Amino acid sequence: MAITDKVYLKNHRQIVSQLDVNIPKGAFKGATMDVLYSGEGLSKVDDATRDRLLDFAEDFLDPENPDDLYTGYPERQFVRYLLELRAQGLGPDAIVDVIGDEYMLYAYPGDVLSFLDNAVRTLEAAETLAGVEGNDEMEQKLHRARTALSG
């Protein structure tokens, strides 16, 4: 299961109440994105919620090619964002705090830790393969990325 399947709207009940329509808790569920980021959905929520939802839309739902929105673009952008937060030295608890503050999203720290651990292990495997193939430049690049994520 992808980390984006484990990211939820922080104030789901409040948002559902304001919208007067039931939506899934998952932030990256199609129905959630369709309702929240339509003009009508945004107009029904309070100002603080609207600001954070607009920030989310700006950062993750604004591809150069509009068709990319339905090909996993938001999820890839969010994963990149999580990896950047980790590379800045934030741990799982701090990452959860940041996504809550910036976008009104919530994830369990254990799920974030598991995601980060899998990312490090994937980089480690790719690094080893680059070494076996004799691609020293790629091996060093992957080593630096893995080291940044490992802390």
Summary of the structure (lengths in Angstrom):
residues: 151
radius of gyration: 17.6
end to end distance: 24.4
largest distance: 58.8
contacts: 408
relative contact order: 0.12
helix: 73%
strand: 3%
